[in-house]
Amino acid sequence: MRRTCIGIYGGEGEYVRKLAGYIRRRCGDGLEVKAFTRKEALRECLEAGGLDCVLTETDGEAICAEYGVWTAFLSEGASAGAKADGIYIDKYQSAEQIWRLLLKFGGERLKGAGTPLAAADAAPVFIGIASPLHGCGRTSLGLCVGRMLGQRERTLLVTLDEFSCLPEIMGEPDAPAELSELYYYYSQGELSGIRIQSALCRWGEAEYLAPVREPEDLYRDGNPYEAGFFRALAMEGAYRYVVLDLGGSLCGKGELLGLCGRIYVPEQDAPGDLVRLRRFHGWLEGMGLSERALRCRIPWEMGRGGPENLRLAFLAKTGAAVRALLQKDGFLPKEAG
């Protein structure tokens, strides 16, 4: 099955190539992007049926209309929007904003034939990270698990922490999108692999979604996001593994814990923490999930935080502890280094 292909046409070669390159990076393997600076080349590709939609300067309108392909126009100074004579996007704004508007107006078309789905015989595996403790290394554990598994198969990390420190740790306070935006598309039946790819942040081989900015955005009608949302993320995004950091509050998240085949529980030795851990494991036992839970200790080496300190921790004690954990569970072979 071929990927959905979008063509970008304009007279300024450098502008067109940079915009096409940005969109390629944002959507990963889910979308093919072709840049055109000559009308003849655009016509040849349309003639061969090689484009599903086109983003073009207005002088390319006649060619696109001739072949009946869905078209949005790069305009100079016109306000973005769907008008009687077409869809217009101001070319003099950031590539990110142009991509977002293209998704807004052409999302259903971009969702089409090129969206990869996880193979039926390779059902996604969910790994949970849950603990009643704060400062126990949940975030570091999730990032390291995501990166190590991501070196072998596609892996997505999602954090459900109401006040996550992930953006600050990664040095990315301005992520392209947050989890609640994808949930909105899911609730409208418009979630797609392209939308997921456009929202991703990366740390090495780790792919993760930015957490919500407001804690209320993690809930719908007072309840946590349903398990079906995370299944859809895995299937539409073609992920083999999904790592769910359940966050500091576990109220109402029993269904999500039940989704996870393995639940890692970071622990500490303070007297109060031991009491909370004992009560937590009793709660898991009451739900029939105690056999899935595995206690673990994550060495804390983050120092002042930041991506460089996390990288060093990943290469040293923190990474070694997480690797041993994944090898013990069979997620990684013993020789993985």
N, C-alpha and C positions, 0 to 999 in steps of 0.2 A: 504494500500500500504506500503510495507516494505521499510525501508531506505536502501540506497546504503551502502554496507559493505566492508571495506578494511581490509585485514589481514596484520600484520607485523610479520615477522619471523626472528629470529636470535638466536645465541647460548648464547649471554650474556643477561641473564634475566633482570638485572637492566636497561641496555641500552634500550632494547625493550619495557619494561614497561613505562619508562620515555618518550620515543618517542611517544608511543601510547597515553599516558595521555596528552601530549602536543597537539597532533592533535585533540583529543577529545575536549579539551578546546577551540581550535581555531575555530572549525567548529560547536560547539554547538550541536543542535538536528538534524542538516541536514545530518549527516554521522555517521554510526556505525563503531567503530574501535575495532578490536580484536587482542590481542597480543599472539604470539605462541613462545615457546622455544623448543618444541619437534616436530619433523617431523610427528610423528604419529598423534598428535592432529591437525596439519595443514591438513594432508591428510583426516582425518575424516570430518573436516569442508568442505573441497572441495568436498568430496564425497556426502555430504548432500546438495550441491549447496548453501552453506551459504556465499560465498565470491564473490564479483564482480571484485575485483582486489587485487593484493598482492604486498607488498614491502618486499623483502626478501634478505637475504644474498645469495651469489652465490650457496651455497650447497643445496638450496631449489629449484633450477631451474628445475630439472628433475620432481619433483612432480607437480609443477605448469604447466609445459609443458604437462604433462599427462592429465590434466583436461582442458587445453585450456584457462586458465584464463589470463587476461592481467596482465603482471608482470613487475615491475621495480626492479633493483638490487641495494642493498646497498654494495658498493665496498670499498676497502681500498686503498685510494690514487689515484684512477682513476678519471680523469676529467669528470664532469657531461656531459651527452649528449646522444643523440640517435645514436647508432652505428649499424653496420650490424647485430650483434648478440644480440642486446637488448638495453635497456635503463639503464644507470648506474648513480648512485648518490653517491657521496662520503659520507660515514657515519660519518667521522670526521669533521663535521661542525655543525653549530647551527641547532636546531630542526626547527626553523623558516625557515631557508634556505632550509632544506630538504623538508618541506611542500610546499614551493613556487615552487621548482623544480618538485615535484610530481604533483602539479596543472598544471604546464606548460606542462608537457608531457602527463598527464592523465586527463586533465580537462574535456574533453567531456564524459569520462566514469564516472567521479565523478559527473557530472551534471545529471546523469540518473535517475532511478526510485525513488531514495530516496529524491529528492528535493521537499520540501513541497511547496504547492501553497496556496494562500489565497482562502478561500471558495467562491464560486460564489455568495452566498447569503450574504456575508459579505465584500462588496467592501471597499477597503481602504479609509480612511478619511484623507484628507490633510489639515493641519493647517499651515497658513503662518504667519511669523513674519516679518514685514516690517516697516521701518521708515526712513525718510530722515535725522534723527539726529544721531550724533555719541555720544557714551558714555551714551546711554539711557537705557541700560540693556537688549539689544536683546539677548546676549549670555546667561546671567543668566536666562532670561525668557525661552529660548529654552531648556536649561538643566533641569530646574525645571518642565516644561511641560512634557518633555520626561520621567523624572523619575516618576512623579505622574501617568501619563497614563500607563507607563510601569509596574506599580504595578498591573494593572488590565488586560491589553492586550498588545500584542507586539507592541512596538513603536520605530520608528527610527528617530533620529535627523540628519539633513543634513544642513550644513552651506555653503552658497554661497558667503561668505565674501571674498574679494580679499586679505585682510591682516588680517586674523582671529587671535584672541588671544587665541582661544580655547585650543591648545596644551599646552600653558604656564599655563593657568588657571588650567588645569587638571594635570599638572606635567607629561605630556607624549609627550615630543618633538620628540620621535622616534616611531611614530605609525606604525603598521604593513603594512599599505597601505594608500593611499589617494584617494579622490573622483575621480580624473582624471584617475586612473588606472581602476576603475570599469567602468567608461564611455568608456574606450578603449575596454573592453570586451563586453560591450553593443553594441558598434558600429561594432564589429566583429561578433555579434550574439552569443557570448559565455558567456554572463552573467548568473550566476546560484546562487542558494541559498548557495552553498558551498563557492563560491568565496566571496559572501557578508559576510558570517559568518567569513571567514578567515580575513577579513579586519576590522572587528568591534573593536571599543573601548567601554569600559563600565564604568559607574559611578553608582553604585548601580543597580537599575533596568533600568536605562537609557542606551540605545544603540545608539552610534553615530559613524559617519564616520569622519575621520580626514580631515580637509580642505586641499585645494591645497597649495603647497609651492610657486608656481609662479602664479601670477594673470592671465597670458596668458592661463594657463591650464584650466581656467573656461569657455573658449570660443572655439567654433569650427567654423572656417571660419568667425570669427568676431562676431558670435552670441552666446548667452548663451545656455547652454544645453537645449534640447527640453523637453517638458513635458513627452513625451513617455519614456524617460530615468528614470524619477522618478516613473512613473507607473510601469515600469519593476522592479525597486528596491522593490517597495511595494509588487508586486505579487510574484516575485521569492523569496523574503525574508519572505513571509507570514506575513506581517505587517498589523495590523488593522489601526494604525495611522502613518502618516509620518509628522514630523514637519520640515518645510522648513524655515530656516533663510535666507531671500533673500539678506542679506548683505547690505553694504553701498551704492552700486550702483544699481539702479533699471532700468537702461536703457536697453530696449529690453526684460524685464522680465514680460511683460503683460500677456503672455500665462501662465507663471508659477503662477502668481497671480490668474488668472482665474481658475486654477486647485484647488485652496484652497477654501473650503467651509466657512472657517472663517479666517480672517486676523487680527491679533493683532498688534496694532500700539502703541508702547511705546512712551510716550511724556514727555516733560519738559516745564518749564514756562518761560525760558529766552525770551526776546522780539524777538530776531532773530529766535529762535526756533519756536515760535508761528506763525511767518510769513511762515516759511518753511512748517510747518504742515498744515496750511491753503491751501497753494498751492498744497501740496501732496494730500489732501482730494479732492480738485478740480480735480486733475488729475484722481483719482480713480473714481470720479463721471462721468467723461467723458468716462471712459471705462465701466461704468455700474456696478462697483464693490463697490460702497460706502456703500451699505447695508450690505456687508460682513465684513466691517472694524469696529473694536471696539477699541476705545482709551483706554489705560491703563497706570498705573504708577507702576513701579517696584522699590521698596525700594533698595537703593544701600548700601549693607553691606559687600562687598567683601574685604574691607581693602586692604591688599597687594596681594590678590589673592591666588591661590593655592587650592587644593582639600579640605583641612581641613576647610579653611575659607568659601568655597562654601557650605560645608556640614552644617556648623553652620548657614549660611544664609538660607539654605533650611529648617532648623528646626525652624527658627524664622520668622522675618518680611517678607523676600522675599518669603519664602515658603507659608506663610499665604496669601499673596496677590495673588500669582499664583493659589493657591487652590480655593480661592474665585472666581477668574476669571473663572476657569474651572467648578466650581459648577454653576455659573450663566448661563453658556452656555450649561449646561446639560451633559458635558463630565464626570463629577464626581457627585455622589449622594451627597445630602446635608450633610449626616452623615459622609462622608469621612474625616478622620483626619490624 
